[in-house]
Amino acid sequence: MSALACLAENPELVQRLFVTKTYQHDGCYRLRLCKNGIWVNITIDDYFPCSVKGGPIFSRAHGNEMWVLLLEKAYAKLHGNYYTLRGGFASEGFSDLTGNPTECYDFEDPIASSMID
């Protein structure tokens, strides 16, 4: 979710993940995500896991926006289920969302620290 939040700063990068770009009355949507360097089309529906008190269990929408929930569902499907998304590294999410390689830096490492300076 942190990778998605950063990516959302550039809406055109998020929009290119959606093959289906408009509301669908039948509830079927197709998205594109990159897994292991290969772009994959994923078809999902608009049913989301909800708590007994109502509302989604995982990500939340802002108002009537569904794109975050749809993207999270497609990402969960790509990785097997929602619970496999717990933890992990934002760099892996960036790679799956952009198709680009990523690199992590330890800010405590003197070499990385000098590069940042």
Sequence and secondary structure as in RCSB ss.txt:
>XXXX:A:sequence
MSALACLAENPELVQRLFVTKTYQHDGCYRLRLCKNGIWVNITIDDYFPCSVKGGPIFSRAHGNEMWVLLLEKAY
AKLHGNYYTLRGGFASEGFSDLTGNPTECYDFEDPIASSMID
>XXXX:A:secstr
 HHHHHHTTSHHHHHTTBSS S  TT EEEEEEEETTEEEEEEEES   B TTSSBSS   STT  HHHHHHHHH
HHHHSSGGGGSS  HHHHHHHHHS       TTSHHHHHHH 
